[in-house]
């Protein structure tokens, strides 16, 4: 899927790929439906439990800092 073209299937949604927002969402939960779902076997979810902060590996602020570092210019 890319913006309104295509549908979610075996590949991730590439809408906004590489942007700070896309990176932050991907870092937070790469197993989310729009990314790799259950086929992701390498990258952990760092913030998959927004309602249970104690279960997350990173805070939203830490994820934002990582995304800004990885995509400093938009």
N, CA, C and O atoms as a Tinker XYZ file with bonds, in Angstrom:
   296  protein
     1  N      0.847000   -1.174000    0.000000    73     2
     2  CA     0.000000    0.000000    0.000000    64     1     3
     3  C      0.892000    1.236000    0.000000    63     2     4     5
     4  O      1.904000    1.293000    0.698000    81     3
     5  N      0.491000    2.230000   -0.804000    73     3     6
     6  CA     1.177000    3.519000   -0.849000    64     5     7
     7  C      0.121000    4.600000   -0.993000    63     6     8     9
     8  O     -0.474000    4.746000   -2.061000    81     7
     9  N     -0.120000    5.365000    0.078000    73     7    10
    10  CA    -1.227000    6.314000    0.160000    64     9    11
    11  C     -2.526000    5.568000   -0.140000    63    10    12    13
    12  O     -2.872000    4.648000    0.601000    81    11
    13  N     -3.248000    5.920000   -1.181000    73    11    14
    14  CA    -4.523000    5.252000   -1.438000    64    13    15
    15  C     -4.411000    4.164000   -2.508000    63    14    16    17
    16  O     -5.425000    3.599000   -2.917000    81    15
    17  N     -3.211000    3.867000   -2.961000    73    15    18
    18  CA    -2.999000    2.864000   -3.998000    64    17    19
    19  C     -2.659000    1.521000   -3.373000    63    18    20    21
    20  O     -1.808000    1.435000   -2.488000    81    19
    21  N     -3.320000    0.487000   -3.832000    73    19    22
    22  CA    -3.049000   -0.858000   -3.357000    64    21    23
    23  C     -3.753000   -1.167000   -2.049000    63    22    24    25
    24  O     -4.568000   -0.384000   -1.560000    81    23
    25  N     -3.424000   -2.313000   -1.499000    73    23    26
    26  CA    -4.012000   -2.721000   -0.223000    64    25    27
    27  C     -2.939000   -3.379000    0.628000    63    26    28    29
    28  O     -1.887000   -3.779000    0.129000    81    27
    29  N     -3.219000   -3.484000    1.906000    73    27    30
    30  CA    -2.273000   -4.168000    2.785000    64    29    31
    31  C     -2.293000   -5.643000    2.453000    63    30    32    33
    32  O     -3.352000   -6.267000    2.387000    81    31
    33  N     -1.138000   -6.180000    2.249000    73    31    34
    34  CA    -1.028000   -7.598000    1.913000    64    33    35
    35  C      0.180000   -8.176000    2.607000    63    34    36    37
    36  O      0.263000   -8.162000    3.835000    81    35
    37  N      1.107000   -8.681000    1.839000    73    35    38
    38  CA     2.313000   -9.289000    2.400000    64    37    39
    39  C      3.398000   -8.273000    2.721000    63    38    40    41
    40  O      4.333000   -8.583000    3.459000    81    39
    41  N      3.291000   -7.071000    2.183000    73    39    42
    42  CA     4.310000   -6.040000    2.395000    64    41    43
    43  C      3.747000   -4.937000    3.287000    63    42    44    45
    44  O      2.530000   -4.806000    3.419000    81    43
    45  N      4.631000   -4.142000    3.903000    73    43    46
    46  CA     4.156000   -3.069000    4.772000    64    45    47
    47  C      3.565000   -1.898000    3.991000    63    46    48    49
    48  O      3.776000   -1.759000    2.786000    81    47
    49  N      2.823000   -1.067000    4.707000    73    47    50
    50  CA     2.290000    0.173000    4.152000    64    49    51
    51  C      3.456000    1.151000    4.020000    63    50    52    53
    52  O      4.102000    1.472000    5.018000    81    51
    53  N      3.731000    1.620000    2.827000    73    51    54
    54  CA     4.865000    2.506000    2.587000    64    53    55
    55  C      4.485000    3.982000    2.570000    63    54    56    57
    56  O      5.315000    4.829000    2.242000    81    55
    57  N      3.258000    4.295000    2.916000    73    55    58
    58  CA     2.831000    5.682000    2.974000    64    57    59
    59  C      3.670000    6.420000    4.015000    63    58    60    61
    60  O      3.673000    6.048000    5.188000    81    59
    61  N      4.372000    7.451000    3.596000    73    59    62
    62  CA     5.216000    8.223000    4.504000    64    61    63
    63  C      6.526000    7.549000    4.857000    63    62    64    65
    64  O      7.203000    7.974000    5.794000    81    63
    65  N      6.898000    6.509000    4.129000    73    63    66
    66  CA     8.105000    5.730000    4.424000    64    65    67
    67  C      9.314000    6.633000    4.647000    63    66    68    69
    68  O      9.604000    7.512000    3.835000    81    67
    69  N     10.008000    6.408000    5.747000    73    67    70
    70  CA    11.220000    7.148000    6.063000    64    69    71
    71  C     10.980000    8.468000    6.781000    63    70    72    73
    72  O     11.931000    9.099000    7.242000    81    71
    73  N      9.725000    8.897000    6.884000    73    71    74
    74  CA     9.443000   10.147000    7.596000    64    73    75
    75  C      9.586000    9.912000    9.102000    63    74    76    77
    76  O      9.616000    8.772000    9.566000    81    75
    77  N      9.673000   11.004000    9.846000    73    75    78
    78  CA     9.776000   10.881000   11.304000    64    77    79
    79  C      8.565000   10.138000   11.875000    63    78    80    81
    80  O      8.700000    9.290000   12.757000    81    79
    81  N      7.398000   10.467000   11.362000    73    79    82
    82  CA     6.188000    9.813000   11.869000    64    81    83
    83  C      6.201000    8.318000   11.567000    63    82    84    85
    84  O      5.914000    7.502000   12.443000    81    83
    85  N      6.536000    7.957000   10.319000    73    83    86
    86  CA     6.578000    6.546000    9.935000    64    85    87
    87  C      7.596000    5.795000   10.791000    63    86    88    89
    88  O      7.311000    4.707000   11.291000    81    87
    89  N      8.780000    6.379000   10.957000    73    87    90
    90  CA     9.814000    5.733000   11.763000    64    89    91
    91  C      9.377000    5.567000   13.214000    63    90    92    93
    92  O      9.588000    4.513000   13.814000    81    91
    93  N      8.770000    6.607000   13.777000    73    91    94
    94  CA     8.314000    6.521000   15.167000    64    93    95
    95  C      7.281000    5.408000   15.324000    63    94    96    97
    96  O      7.345000    4.633000   16.278000    81    95
    97  N      6.339000    5.327000   14.403000    73    95    98
    98  CA     5.319000    4.267000   14.461000    64    97    99
    99  C      5.955000    2.894000   14.282000    63    98   100   101
   100  O      5.556000    1.938000   14.946000    81    99
   101  N      6.928000    2.786000   13.402000    73    99   102
   102  CA     7.589000    1.506000   13.150000    64   101   103
   103  C      8.419000    1.073000   14.362000    63   102   104   105
   104  O      8.388000   -0.095000   14.749000    81   103
   105  N      9.152000    2.003000   14.956000    73   103   106
   106  CA     9.941000    1.685000   16.148000    64   105   107
   107  C      9.011000    1.261000   17.284000    63   106   108   109
   108  O      9.296000    0.307000   18.008000    81   107
   109  N      7.904000    1.975000   17.430000    73   107   110
   110  CA     6.959000    1.658000   18.504000    64   109   111
   111  C      6.415000    0.244000   18.376000    63   110   112   113
   112  O      6.372000   -0.496000   19.359000    81   111
   113  N      6.002000   -0.136000   17.178000    73   111   114
   114  CA     5.393000   -1.468000   17.015000    64   113   115
   115  C      5.487000   -1.982000   15.582000    63   114   116   117
   116  O      4.535000   -1.834000   14.815000    81   115
   117  N      6.626000   -2.587000   15.204000    73   115   118
   118  CA     6.772000   -3.110000   13.848000    64   117   119
   119  C      5.843000   -4.286000   13.538000    63   118   120   121
   120  O      5.703000   -4.680000   12.381000    81   119
   121  N      5.214000   -4.840000   14.566000    73   119   122
   122  CA     4.266000   -5.935000   14.349000    64   121   123
   123  C      2.856000   -5.428000   14.074000    63   122   124   125
   124  O      1.933000   -6.221000   13.886000    81   123
   125  N      2.689000   -4.107000   14.050000    73   123   126
   126  CA     1.370000   -3.530000   13.781000    64   125   127
   127  C      0.889000   -3.951000   12.395000    63   126   128   129
   128  O      1.696000   -4.275000   11.522000    81   127
   129  N     -0.412000   -3.944000   12.200000    73   127   130
   130  CA    -1.014000   -4.400000   10.940000    64   129   131
   131  C     -0.438000   -3.690000    9.727000    63   130   132   133
   132  O     -0.262000   -4.313000    8.680000    81   131
   133  N     -0.136000   -2.391000    9.842000    73   131   134
   134  CA     0.341000   -1.642000    8.685000    64   133   135
   135  C      1.794000   -1.950000    8.340000    63   134   136   137
   136  O      2.275000   -1.549000    7.280000    81   135
   137  N      2.496000   -2.654000    9.218000    73   135   138
   138  CA     3.890000   -2.987000    8.940000    64   137   139
   139  C      4.038000   -4.484000    8.656000    63   138   140   141
   140  O      3.530000   -4.971000    7.646000    81   139
   141  N      4.716000   -5.203000    9.517000    73   139   142
   142  CA     5.009000   -6.608000    9.234000    64   141   143
   143  C      4.147000   -7.605000    9.991000    63   142   144   145
   144  O      4.297000   -8.812000    9.800000    81   143
   145  N      3.273000   -7.144000   10.820000    73   143   146
   146  CA     2.397000   -8.004000   11.601000    64   145   147
   147  C      3.190000   -9.119000   12.278000    63   146   148   149
   148  O      4.234000   -8.850000   12.873000    81   147
   149  N      2.738000  -10.313000   12.203000    73   147   150
   150  CA     3.381000  -11.434000   12.885000    64   149   151
   151  C      4.572000  -12.010000   12.115000    63   150   152   153
   152  O      5.263000  -12.890000   12.627000    81   151
   153  N      4.821000  -11.531000   10.903000    73   151   154
   154  CA     5.961000  -12.058000   10.145000    64   153   155
   155  C      7.265000  -11.402000   10.553000    63   154   156   157
   156  O      8.331000  -11.825000   10.105000    81   155
   157  N      7.206000  -10.370000   11.397000    73   155   158
   158  CA     8.410000   -9.729000   11.902000    64   157   159
   159  C      9.047000  -10.655000   12.937000    63   158   160   161
   160  O      8.454000  -10.924000   13.982000    81   159
   161  N     10.238000  -11.135000   12.650000    73   159   162
   162  CA    10.894000  -12.039000   13.599000    64   161   163
   163  C     12.211000  -11.469000   14.111000    63   162   164   165
   164  O     12.987000  -12.187000   14.742000    81   163
   165  N     12.478000  -10.183000   13.849000    73   163   166
   166  CA    13.763000   -9.644000   14.257000    64   165   167
   167  C     13.706000   -8.420000   15.139000    63   166   168   169
   168  O     14.486000   -8.302000   16.084000    81   167
   169  N     12.806000   -7.514000   14.851000    73   167   170
   170  CA    12.774000   -6.258000   15.602000    64   169   171
   171  C     11.676000   -6.302000   16.650000    63   170   172   173
   172  O     10.522000   -6.597000   16.337000    81   171
   173  N     12.037000   -6.006000   17.906000    73   171   174
   174  CA    11.008000   -6.001000   18.949000    64   173   175
   175  C     10.122000   -4.763000   18.861000    63   174   176   177
   176  O     10.484000   -3.770000   18.230000    81   175
   177  N      8.981000   -4.832000   19.488000    73   175   178
   178  CA     8.113000   -3.672000   19.624000    64   177   179
   179  C      8.576000   -2.915000   20.861000    63   178   180   181
   180  O      8.662000   -3.483000   21.950000    81   179
   181  N      8.871000   -1.642000   20.689000    73   179   182
   182  CA     9.382000   -0.856000   21.800000    64   181   183
   183  C      8.291000   -0.102000   22.554000    63   182   184   185
   184  O      8.527000    0.381000   23.662000    81   183
   185  N      7.106000    0.004000   21.969000    73   183   186
   186  CA     6.003000    0.687000   22.650000    64   185   187
   187  C      4.669000    0.157000   22.125000    63   186   188   189
   188  O      3.864000    0.903000   21.567000    81   187
   189  N      4.455000   -1.125000   22.310000    73   187   190
   190  CA     3.245000   -1.772000   21.801000    64   189   191
   191  C      2.083000   -1.712000   22.790000    63   190   192   193
   192  O      0.970000   -2.123000   22.464000    81   191
   193  N      2.336000   -1.205000   23.992000    73   191   194
   194  CA     1.313000   -1.189000   25.030000    64   193   195
   195  C      1.090000    0.232000   25.556000    63   194   196   197
   196  O      1.505000    0.542000   26.673000    81   195
   197  N      0.444000    1.097000   24.774000    73   195   198
   198  CA     0.263000    2.480000   25.217000    64   197   199
   199  C     -0.502000    2.613000   26.532000    63   198   200   201
   200  O     -0.301000    3.579000   27.268000    81   199
   201  N     -1.371000    1.657000   26.833000    73   199   202
   202  CA    -2.151000    1.714000   28.070000    64   201   203
   203  C     -1.423000    1.102000   29.273000    63   202   204   205
   204  O     -1.908000    1.181000   30.401000    81   203
   205  N     -0.256000    0.493000   29.025000    73   203   206
   206  CA     0.534000   -0.137000   30.089000    64   205   207
   207  C      2.002000    0.259000   29.925000    63   206   208   209
   208  O      2.811000   -0.550000   29.472000    81   207
   209  N      2.356000    1.506000   30.294000    73   207   210
   210  CA     3.718000    2.005000   30.076000    64   209   211
   211  C      4.810000    1.124000   30.674000    63   210   212   213
   212  O      5.922000    1.079000   30.148000    81   211
   213  N      4.513000    0.430000   31.754000    73   211   214
   214  CA     5.514000   -0.415000   32.410000    64   213   215
   215  C      5.940000   -1.600000   31.533000    63   214   216   217
   216  O      7.004000   -2.176000   31.760000    81   215
   217  N      5.135000   -1.968000   30.548000    73   215   218
   218  CA     5.455000   -3.081000   29.654000    64   217   219
   219  C      6.311000   -2.665000   28.458000    63   218   220   221
   220  O      6.850000   -3.524000   27.760000    81   219
   221  N      6.443000   -1.371000   28.212000    73   219   222
   222  CA     7.166000   -0.879000   27.041000    64   221   223
   223  C      8.656000   -0.740000   27.307000    63   222   224   225
   224  O      9.076000   -0.492000   28.437000    81   223
   225  N      9.449000   -0.903000   26.260000    73   223   226
   226  CA    10.894000   -0.775000   26.373000    64   225   227
   227  C     11.362000    0.673000   26.249000    63   226   228   229
   228  O     12.413000    1.031000   26.781000    81   227
   229  N     10.585000    1.513000   25.547000    73   227   230
   230  CA    10.927000    2.924000   25.372000    64   229   231
   231  C      9.694000    3.784000   25.612000    63   230   232   233
   232  O      8.559000    3.336000   25.442000    81   231
   233  N      9.940000    5.025000   26.010000    73   231   234
   234  CA     8.854000    5.981000   26.170000    64   233   235
   235  C      8.565000    6.644000   24.825000    63   234   236   237
   236  O      9.392000    6.568000   23.916000    81   235
   237  N      7.415000    7.289000   24.681000    73   235   238
   238  CA     7.145000    8.024000   23.444000    64   237   239
   239  C      8.213000    9.086000   23.147000    63   238   240   241
   240  O      8.575000    9.289000   21.988000    81   239
   241  N      8.714000    9.756000   24.177000    73   239   242
   242  CA     9.764000   10.759000   23.967000    64   241   243
   243  C     11.055000   10.130000   23.444000    63   242   244   245
   244  O     11.710000   10.703000   22.573000    81   243
   245  N     11.422000    8.973000   23.958000    73   243   246
   246  CA    12.627000    8.288000   23.481000    64   245   247
   247  C     12.465000    7.848000   22.029000    63   246   248   249
   248  O     13.411000    7.923000   21.245000    81   247
   249  N     11.278000    7.393000   21.676000    73   247   250
   250  CA    11.007000    6.993000   20.292000    64   249   251
   251  C     11.081000    8.205000   19.374000    63   250   252   253
   252  O     11.629000    8.118000   18.275000    81   251
   253  N     10.538000    9.328000   19.813000    73   251   254
   254  CA    10.598000   10.562000   19.027000    64   253   255
   255  C     12.045000   10.979000   18.785000    63   254   256   257
   256  O     12.390000   11.384000   17.675000    81   255
   257  N     12.886000   10.889000   19.793000    73   255   258
   258  CA    14.301000   11.239000   19.655000    64   257   259
   259  C     14.974000   10.321000   18.632000    63   258   260   261
   260  O     15.737000   10.789000   17.787000    81   259
   261  N     14.701000    9.038000   18.703000    73   259   262
   262  CA    15.274000    8.087000   17.729000    64   261   263
   263  C     14.818000    8.407000   16.307000    63   262   264   265
   264  O     15.627000    8.413000   15.380000    81   263
   265  N     13.533000    8.671000   16.138000    73   263   266
   266  CA    12.994000    8.987000   14.809000    64   265   267
   267  C     13.620000   10.267000   14.266000    63   266   268   269
   268  O     13.938000   10.341000   13.079000    81   267
   269  N     13.797000   11.267000   15.107000    73   267   270
   270  CA    14.423000   12.517000   14.666000    64   269   271
   271  C     15.878000   12.302000   14.290000    63   270   272   273
   272  O     16.378000   12.944000   13.367000    81   271
   273  N     16.558000   11.420000   14.984000    73   271   274
   274  CA    17.955000   11.115000   14.661000    64   273   275
   275  C     18.047000   10.385000   13.319000    63   274   276   277
   276  O     18.926000   10.675000   12.507000    81   275
   277  N     17.146000    9.452000   13.095000    73   275   278
   278  CA    17.187000    8.650000   11.875000    64   277   279
   279  C     16.668000    9.402000   10.653000    63   278   280   281
   280  O     17.070000    9.100000    9.530000    81   279
   281  N     15.789000   10.369000   10.854000    73   279   282
   282  CA    15.234000   11.153000    9.743000    64   281   283
   283  C     15.266000   12.629000   10.130000    63   282   284   285
   284  O     14.212000   13.229000   10.345000    81   283
   285  N     16.460000   13.227000   10.221000    73   283   286
   286  CA    16.563000   14.593000   10.727000    64   285   287
   287  C     15.935000   15.660000    9.830000    63   286   288   289
   288  O     15.573000   16.730000   10.318000    81   287
   289  N     15.800000   15.392000    8.532000    73   287   290
   290  CA    15.250000   16.390000    7.609000    64   289   291
   291  C     14.040000   15.818000    6.902000    63   290   292   293
   292  O     14.072000   14.686000    6.419000    81   291
   293  N     12.977000   16.595000    6.842000    73   291   294
   294  CA    11.776000   16.170000    6.097000    64   293   295
   295  C     11.444000   17.198000    5.074000    63   294   296
   296  O     10.471000   17.042000    4.335000    81   295
